[in-house]
Amino acid sequence: MTINLNGETPASPPVRRRSIPAPVIAWLRLAAHPATVRRAFLTALIVGFVLIAINHGPAILCGQLTRECWIQMGLTVLVPYIVSTVSSVATRCELGANADSGETSRKGRNV
């Protein structure tokens, strides 16, 4: 322990923490919005079911599912969820930017 001339211990230097950039936080908030999550979940459920039936139908019917098949089926459902989430967030951002700029469609409504 070091003591300075005044008999005090020097304060440790401030710890610099990396903060998450504001655009990332805004994106994550939009991605976690209940409407976005609900839409992505339903999309993943429907599209994932169809893709699993197409890609793994015979293995399911024959009862020959391996660990690799289960992992692939999980990813098959995860991909539509991610795509739907990214698409929903992009649309919300675009609509928000258009509303802020006052841009209107041909029908006179905000886009």
N, CA and C of each residue as an Amber inpcrd file, in Angstrom:
protein
   333
   0.8460000  -1.1660000   0.0000000   0.0000000   0.0000000   0.0000000
   0.8950000   1.2320000   0.0000000   0.5380000   2.2200000  -0.8040000
   1.3150000   3.4400000  -0.9240000   0.6390000   4.5500000  -0.1410000
   1.4510000   5.3530000   0.5570000   0.9350000   6.4990000   1.3010000
   1.6460000   7.7360000   0.7780000   0.8750000   8.7870000   0.4470000
   1.4880000  10.0030000  -0.0900000   1.9980000  10.8770000   1.0610000
   2.5360000  12.0550000   0.7430000   3.1480000  12.9300000   1.7400000
   2.1640000  13.4190000   2.7930000   0.8900000  13.4630000   2.4620000
  -0.1290000  13.9180000   3.4140000  -0.5780000  12.7920000   4.3410000
  -0.0220000  11.6140000   4.1800000  -0.4150000  10.4860000   5.0000000
  -1.6710000   9.7910000   4.5200000  -2.1040000  10.1000000   3.2970000
  -3.3120000   9.5040000   2.7420000  -2.9360000   8.4880000   1.6810000
  -3.7980000   7.5300000   1.4970000  -3.5910000   6.5920000   0.3930000
  -4.1910000   7.2100000  -0.8600000  -3.4410000   7.1750000  -1.9590000
  -3.9680000   7.7780000  -3.1870000  -5.1770000   6.9870000  -3.7080000
  -6.0950000   7.7320000  -4.2840000  -7.2800000   7.0970000  -4.8570000
  -6.8710000   6.3250000  -6.1010000  -7.5230000   5.2050000  -6.2940000
  -7.2170000   4.4260000  -7.4920000  -7.7820000   5.1560000  -8.7040000
  -7.1330000   4.9800000  -9.8440000  -7.6290000   5.6650000 -11.0420000
  -9.0230000   5.1740000 -11.3860000  -9.8310000   6.0490000 -11.9740000
 -11.1990000   5.6340000 -12.3180000 -11.1830000   4.5010000 -13.3410000
 -12.0910000   3.5830000 -13.1780000 -12.2070000   2.4560000 -14.0900000
 -13.0350000   2.9030000 -15.2940000 -12.4640000   2.7240000 -16.4610000
 -13.1930000   3.0870000 -17.6860000 -13.9930000   1.8890000 -18.1480000
 -15.2770000   2.0500000 -18.1660000 -16.1540000   0.9850000 -18.6460000
 -16.6200000   1.3260000 -20.0370000 -16.6730000   0.3190000 -20.8470000
 -17.2070000   0.5260000 -22.1880000 -18.7190000   0.5130000 -22.0980000
 -19.3070000   1.5380000 -22.6350000 -20.7610000   1.5800000 -22.6180000
 -21.2840000   1.1170000 -23.9730000 -22.4850000   0.6070000 -23.9390000
 -23.1190000   0.1500000 -25.1740000 -23.6050000   1.3830000 -25.9250000
 -23.2730000   1.4860000 -27.2130000 -23.7070000   2.6610000 -27.9850000
 -25.2280000   2.8060000 -27.9900000 -25.6900000   4.0460000 -27.9810000
 -27.1240000   4.3420000 -27.9250000 -27.9120000   3.6900000 -29.0680000
 -27.3920000   3.6610000 -30.3160000 -28.1700000   3.0000000 -31.3790000
 -28.3830000   1.5020000 -31.1250000 -27.4080000   0.8640000 -30.4940000
 -27.5530000  -0.5620000 -30.1850000 -28.6290000  -0.7630000 -29.1250000
 -28.6350000   0.0900000 -28.1230000 -29.6600000   0.0030000 -27.0780000
 -31.0450000   0.2500000 -27.6730000 -31.1520000   1.2440000 -28.5520000
 -32.4380000   1.5340000 -29.1910000 -32.9010000   0.3380000 -30.0270000
 -31.9650000  -0.2840000 -30.7520000 -32.3100000  -1.4480000 -31.5800000
 -32.7910000  -2.5930000 -30.6910000 -32.0920000  -2.8540000 -29.6040000
 -32.4660000  -3.9420000 -28.7060000 -33.8290000  -3.6850000 -28.0570000
 -34.1120000  -2.4210000 -27.7380000 -35.4350000  -2.1010000 -27.1710000
 -36.5430000  -2.3870000 -28.1770000 -36.3170000  -2.0190000 -29.4300000
 -37.3160000  -2.3080000 -30.4590000 -37.4460000  -3.8140000 -30.6810000
 -36.3370000  -4.5340000 -30.6310000 -36.3730000  -5.9860000 -30.8200000
 -37.1010000  -6.6790000 -29.6700000 -37.0460000  -6.1010000 -28.4810000
 -37.6960000  -6.6950000 -27.3150000 -39.1250000  -6.2010000 -27.1240000
 -39.5890000  -5.3080000 -27.9930000 -40.9550000  -4.7940000 -27.8920000
 -41.9320000  -5.9690000 -28.0250000 -42.9680000  -6.0100000 -27.1980000
 -43.8940000  -7.1490000 -27.2350000 -44.4840000  -7.4430000 -28.6130000
 -44.8040000  -6.4130000 -29.3870000 -45.3640000  -6.6480000 -30.7250000
 -44.3350000  -7.2970000 -31.6430000 -43.0860000  -6.8800000 -31.5190000
 -42.0220000  -7.4620000 -32.3430000 -41.7920000  -8.9160000 -31.9550000
 -41.7310000  -9.1840000 -30.6670000 -41.5040000 -10.5550000 -30.1850000
 -42.6640000 -11.4560000 -30.6030000 -43.8860000 -10.9750000 -30.4510000
 -45.0640000 -11.7750000 -30.8160000 -45.0520000 -12.1070000 -32.3100000
 -44.7730000 -11.1160000 -33.1420000 -44.7370000 -11.3270000 -34.5920000
 -43.6400000 -12.3160000 -34.9610000 -42.4640000 -12.1510000 -34.3720000
 -41.3390000 -13.0290000 -34.6880000 -41.6260000 -14.4600000 -34.2140000
 -42.2470000 -14.5950000 -33.0430000 -42.5630000 -15.9170000 -32.5170000
 -43.5490000 -16.6420000 -33.4380000 -44.6040000 -15.9500000 -33.8500000
 -45.5940000 -16.5810000 -34.7340000 -44.9810000 -16.9300000 -36.0850000
 -44.1520000 -16.0480000 -36.6120000 -43.4740000 -16.3280000 -37.8820000
 -42.5730000 -17.5430000 -37.7460000 -41.7900000 -17.5920000 -36.6680000
 -40.8870000 -18.7200000 -36.4510000 -41.6620000 -20.0190000 -36.2930000
 -42.7870000 -19.9520000 -35.6040000 -43.5980000 -21.1440000 -35.3910000
 -44.1360000 -21.6950000 -36.7150000 -44.6960000 -20.8220000 -37.5300000
 -45.3010000 -21.2620000 -38.7930000 -44.2300000 -21.6690000 -39.8020000
 -43.2860000 -20.7740000 -40.0660000 -42.2550000 -21.0600000 -41.0690000
 -41.3690000 -22.2180000 -40.5960000 -41.0260000 -22.2220000 -39.3170000
 -40.2040000 -23.2980000 -38.7850000 -40.8770000 -24.6510000 -38.9170000
 -42.1880000 -24.7220000 -38.6190000 -42.9210000 -25.9750000 -38.7450000
 -42.8910000 -26.4830000 -40.1850000 -43.1390000 -25.5860000 -41.1310000
 -43.1420000 -25.9910000 -42.5450000 -41.7500000 -26.4740000 -42.9630000
 -40.7190000 -25.7370000 -42.5930000 -39.3610000 -26.1300000 -42.9820000
 -38.9320000 -27.4320000 -42.3020000 -39.3170000 -27.6200000 -41.0550000
 -38.9920000 -28.8790000 -40.3720000 -39.7010000 -30.0470000 -41.0550000
 -40.9590000 -29.8460000 -41.4220000 -41.6980000 -30.9060000 -42.1140000
 -41.0390000 -31.2530000 -43.4460000 -40.5760000 -30.2350000 -44.1560000
 -39.9290000 -30.4800000 -45.4500000 -38.5730000 -31.1710000 -45.2600000
 -37.7640000 -30.6290000 -44.3590000 -36.3830000 -31.1190000 -44.2290000
 -36.2470000 -32.3840000 -43.3870000 -37.1190000 -32.5880000 -42.4130000
 -36.9560000 -33.7010000 -41.4830000 -38.1830000 -34.6000000 -41.3910000
 -39.1430000 -34.3900000 -42.2690000 -40.3700000 -35.1830000 -42.2300000
 -40.1460000 -36.6780000 -42.2160000 -39.3760000 -37.2200000 -43.1600000
 -39.1570000 -38.6690000 -43.1680000 -38.4990000 -39.1880000 -41.8780000
 -37.5180000 -38.4490000 -41.3630000 -36.8510000 -38.8840000 -40.1220000
 -37.8240000 -38.8360000 -38.9500000 -38.7120000 -37.8380000 -38.9250000
 -39.7020000 -37.7420000 -37.8510000 -40.6720000 -38.9130000 -37.9280000
 -41.1650000 -39.2080000 -39.1380000 -42.1330000 -40.2840000 -39.3100000
 -41.5420000 -41.6520000 -38.9840000 -40.2620000 -41.8290000 -39.2620000
 -39.6070000 -43.1110000 -38.9920000 -39.0290000 -43.1830000 -37.5860000
 -39.0940000 -42.1020000 -36.8590000 -38.5520000 -42.0840000 -35.5130000
 -37.0370000 -42.1660000 -35.4720000 -36.3710000 -41.6150000 -36.4820000
 -34.9180000 -41.6960000 -36.5870000 -34.2610000 -40.3370000 -36.3540000
 -34.7030000 -39.6500000 -35.3300000 -34.1420000 -38.3290000 -35.0440000
 -32.8620000 -38.4720000 -34.2250000 -31.8150000 -37.8680000 -34.7110000
 -30.5340000 -37.8710000 -34.0150000 -30.3540000 -36.5330000 -33.3070000
 -29.3100000 -36.4280000 -32.5230000 -28.9960000 -35.1610000 -31.8510000
 -28.7790000 -34.0560000 -32.8900000 -28.1240000 -34.4070000 -33.9850000
 -27.8790000 -33.4220000 -35.0450000 -29.1880000 -32.9270000 -35.6510000
 -30.1520000 -33.8370000 -35.8100000 -31.4660000 -33.4350000 -36.3420000
 -32.1490000 -32.4540000 -35.3980000 -32.0790000 -32.7190000 -34.1080000
 -32.7060000 -31.8220000 -33.1300000 -32.0460000 -30.4450000 -33.1650000
 -30.7320000 -30.4130000 -33.2910000 -30.0260000 -29.1310000 -33.3750000
 -30.4330000 -28.3900000 -34.6440000 -30.4830000 -29.1180000 -35.7560000
 -30.8980000 -28.4930000 -37.0180000 -32.3310000 -27.9680000 -36.9440000
 -33.2060000 -28.7000000 -36.2850000 -34.5950000 -28.2470000 -36.1530000
 -34.6760000 -26.9910000 -35.2850000 -33.8660000 -26.9380000 -34.2400000
 -33.8290000 -25.7280000 -33.4200000 -33.3600000 -24.5270000 -34.2170000
 -32.3270000 -24.7130000 -35.0100000 -31.8320000 -23.6230000 -35.8540000
 -32.8400000 -23.2620000 -36.9350000 -33.5760000 -24.2610000 -37.4150000
 -34.5990000 -24.0230000 -38.4350000 -35.6890000 -23.0980000 -37.9080000
 -35.9840000 -23.1660000 -36.6250000 -36.9760000 -22.2790000 -36.0190000
 -36.3370000 -20.9380000 -35.6530000 -35.0850000 -20.9550000 -35.2430000
 -34.4010000 -19.7370000 -34.8220000 -34.1930000 -18.7560000 -35.9840000
 -33.8840000 -19.2680000 -37.1610000 -33.6010000 -18.3930000 -38.2990000
 -34.8000000 -17.5230000 -38.6720000 -36.0170000 -18.0690000 -38.8360000
 -37.1480000 -17.1820000 -39.1330000 -37.4330000 -16.1790000 -38.0170000
 -37.1650000 -16.5700000 -36.7660000 -37.3590000 -15.6310000 -35.6510000
 -36.4240000 -14.4340000 -35.8110000 -35.1690000 -14.7080000 -36.1060000
 -34.1860000 -13.6280000 -36.2700000 -34.5310000 -12.7650000 -37.4720000
 -34.8780000 -13.3890000 -38.5860000 -35.2130000 -12.6310000 -39.8010000
 -36.4260000 -11.7390000 -39.5470000 -37.4440000 -12.2700000 -38.9020000
 -38.6370000 -11.4710000 -38.6120000 -38.3190000 -10.3260000 -37.6610000
 -37.4970000 -10.5780000 -36.6510000 -37.1290000  -9.5270000 -35.7020000
 -36.3720000  -8.4120000 -36.4020000 -35.3760000  -8.7670000 -37.2030000
 -34.5820000  -7.7550000 -37.9120000 -35.4750000  -6.9550000 -38.8580000
 -36.3650000  -7.6360000 -39.5520000 -37.2700000  -6.9550000 -40.4780000
 -38.2220000  -6.0080000 -39.7330000 -38.7680000  -6.4550000 -38.6160000
 -39.6810000  -5.6120000 -37.8420000 -38.9810000  -4.3840000 -37.2800000
 -37.7820000  -4.5740000 -36.7600000 -37.0310000  -3.4360000 -36.2100000
 -36.6840000  -2.4520000 -37.3230000 -36.2620000  -2.9600000 -38.4760000
 -35.9340000  -2.0730000 -39.5970000 -37.1620000  -1.2760000 -40.0350000
 -38.3180000  -1.9250000 -40.0850000 -39.5540000  -1.2390000 -40.4730000
 -39.9310000  -0.1790000 -39.4470000 -39.8310000  -0.5180000 -38.1610000
 -40.1610000   0.4610000 -37.1140000 -39.2140000   1.6660000 -37.1780000
 -37.9390000   1.3980000 -37.4210000 -36.9740000   2.5020000 -37.5390000
 -37.2970000   3.3780000 -38.7450000 -37.6070000   2.7340000 -39.8620000
 -37.9240000   3.4890000 -41.0800000 -39.2000000   4.3130000 -40.9050000
 -40.2220000   3.7180000 -40.3110000 -41.4640000   4.4540000 -40.0830000
 -41.2480000   5.6050000 -39.1100000 -40.4420000   5.3790000 -38.0930000
 -40.1330000   6.4450000 -37.1500000 -39.3660000   7.5800000 -37.8000000
 -38.4160000   7.2430000 -38.6740000 -37.6420000   8.2710000 -39.3640000
 -38.5310000   9.0570000 -40.3250000 -39.4360000   8.3670000 -41.0110000
 -40.3450000   9.0510000 -41.9340000 -41.3160000   9.9520000 -41.1830000
 -41.7860000   9.5020000 -40.0420000 -42.7070000  10.3180000 -39.2460000
 -41.9990000  11.5640000 -38.7100000 -40.7260000  11.3990000 -38.3130000
 -39.9570000  12.5400000 -37.8110000 -39.6800000  13.5660000 -38.9040000
 -39.4960000  13.0840000 -40.1410000 -39.1770000  14.0040000 -41.2250000
 -40.4200000  14.6130000 -41.8580000 -41.6060000  14.0980000 -41.4840000
 -42.8520000  14.6320000 -42.0290000 -43.1690000  14.1160000 -43.4130000
 -42.4530000  13.0950000 -43.8430000 -42.6840000  12.5290000 -45.1650000
 -44.0690000  11.9070000 -45.2080000 -44.7900000  12.1340000 -46.2940000
 -46.1330000  11.6000000 -46.4380000 -46.2100000  10.7530000 -47.6940000
 -47.1740000   9.8440000 -47.6910000 -47.3930000   9.0170000 -48.8800000
 -48.2730000   9.7640000 -49.8520000 -48.5920000   9.1120000 -50.9710000
 -49.4430000   9.7280000 -51.9930000 -50.8560000   9.9700000 -51.4850000
 -51.2800000   9.2250000 -50.4850000 -52.6390000   9.3810000 -49.9530000
 -52.6920000  10.4620000 -48.8820000 -51.5580000  11.1000000 -48.5920000
 -51.5560000  12.1800000 -47.6310000 -51.2960000  11.7630000 -46.2000000
 -51.1240000  10.4510000 -45.9840000 -50.8260000   9.9730000 -44.6360000
 -49.3270000   9.8500000 -44.4620000 -48.9150000   9.9080000 -43.1980000
 -47.5020000   9.6650000 -42.9280000 -47.1430000   8.2400000 -43.2690000
 -45.9870000   8.0580000 -43.8610000 -45.5230000   6.7270000 -44.2290000
 -44.8270000   6.0950000 -43.0630000
